[in-house]
Amino acid sequence: MSYADVFADCINTLVYGGERKLNPEDTQPAPTESFYKTEKVHNQFCDASRYLTEKGTIVLQYIIENETELGERQVLRKMSYQGGAYRQQMESGTPIYGVIAVVIDWTGKTSRIPQSLHALLLRNGMPPEKLKEIDDSKLAVYHMNNLPLETRSRFISDMGFVADYLNEGNFERRGGQNIVHMEALCDMMEAITGDTRFTEQANKLLAKKKGNKIMMCEYINQLEARGEARGEARGEARGEAKGEAKLTSLLEKLYNLGRREDAELAVRDLDARARLYREFSIPGYRYEQ
């Protein structure tokens, strides 16, 4: 999300319902560190933040917080990030701008945390009649592992690959889309799946293309080719192991019965081996025919 196009795509897709209201070229990085004071001054960090500027003036700040564990008081965390951004404006002397903060959840679980400050207060025993005296704050949480197709279809950046994979288990629907940030995308895929094949194949493809555009269909083909090769190797190894186990079982039976000549015949003659497999009811003898 440090890339402007990915950040803007997330905001446009999730906040603006797919409307291209935020142009990446009109944004610039914003601080991810803010401060608050108790007995001491403390700092806090959000994950990604960008300013929307018009003619060199900041008009909005967007904050994206990535979460791998949602807590009941998540709305307070969101408010603290916004509060830190507003606090920095108090003595800046520049025009005041709004701060929009969203939470992206990567846990793969649904959550029933309070979706507003009022809901949190009610859960913690606040009398309903007191709420009208308290300003509310809404919490927007987007669960990446549970995004409907309608929402995922609005992504136009590399984030669409991630969203589709998390919900469908593949990239097939975006086979004709170019990958813009190949290394970053594959690093992220490895991080959220634990599968190293994403980065392994990315490096090979990057070396092969040498700076040219890479379409997802090319990447899919390379991943599938690697999977097929590994599958064939594993299949051959399993087949060899099963064959050896069957033959060993047959030879043991023959030697125990004193049928040495049949044992030697089974080693040399496949037809004789198949006949003996049938005789002793050793499973899988057809594989030897």
Phi, psi and omega in degrees: 000359175288344177279133185300321184292323179289316179301310181297323179296321178297316179294314181297320182287313188272320183271318186256014174063027178098350176290138182275062182283329182256113178270123181307327183289344179264009181246162174212155183301140176246158180300141175258001179249134173225174187229152172215161188236130167244244170284334177233169175274128180243154174248156177219152184236132167264176186273315183211139181208140178217150175266145164262125182241149174227118181054040176083001181251136178286128179246338177207153169236132178251137177235129174244124178250120177269132183234137172249002175204109181273132178252163181302326184264028182303324180298327178290323176298315179299316180295327181292323177294315178296318180298321178297320180292321178290325180299323180292341181274345189302318185241022185282332183079000179260164178303143180285142179228158181277159181234120179251125182235134178230157179243128175252123184260130182245016186284335185080011180238149172283158184222144178245031178291155179302134183265010178200164177296319179300317180297322178295317180296318178299318180297330182262020170095007178292128177299132182306325183292344180274345186296328183297343180270357187241128176297137181265160174219127182273152178242121177257115178241129180245117183271107186294333179276001182218045178266130178295157181303322180303318179287314182298328181294344182277343178292134177242353179263187178298341179298334177298325177297316181296312182298317180295317182296319181295330184259335183241344180081011179200175179251010192306322186292342182246029183302329182268007182267139177287143172268122184270314184243077189301308185295317180295319179299313183289325174299319180292319179298320178294321182295321185270346180246339185076009183261116184283348183296334180298312181284326179299313182285331178298315181299320179294318182290322178296319179294324182288319185278335175052055174092348179285162180295143179243125177270149182301327181299325177295318179294318178299314181301320181290320177297317181293320179298318179294319179296319179294319180296317179293323179295318179295318180297318179293322180296317179296318180296317179295320180297317179296319181295318180295318181298317179295320181295319180295315181295320178299317180297317180297313183296322178299316180297316182294315180294323178296331179269001180077019182264067183297319181297318178295325179295315179294325178293321180297326180289323186270327192243116181295321180295317178296322179297317179297318180298319181289326175301317180294319182300319183263007178054045176275121186300148174080016184296337183296335180295341183269352185280000000 
